Amino acid sequence: MESAALAAANQRIQELEKETKILSKAAAAVEEVVPPKRRFELVTELADEGVPVKQACVALGVSRSGYYDARSRPPSARAIRQAWLTDLIGAVHQASQQTYGSPRVHAELVQAHGIR
């Protein structure tokens, strides 16, 4: 009975080792493609799902101090302007009864709002 339990435990260990190899390769791929700011968002999502922040940071290749610093940092001027512009584009599109495409929305932003 103990040998069967031991064999099952060894099998599970081998499976976990394979999963770890896969996850470390996936984490390396994520580091190449996903920018750090987005990885911080992923850490937050994982933490909300119960994954410890330390493990999430290690898996995604970001530092814990960087994660906590980014969490407490106010949005940048660029992020604020981007959100404002996104809202304005949506408002122009809605005001046109969703008929304006990007050329007309752009013209409206330039002519009516003076946005470059």
Summary of the structure (lengths in Angstrom):
residues: 116
radius of gyration: 23.6
end to end distance: 75.3
largest distance: 80.7
contacts: 249
relative contact order: 0.06
helix: 80%
strand: 0%
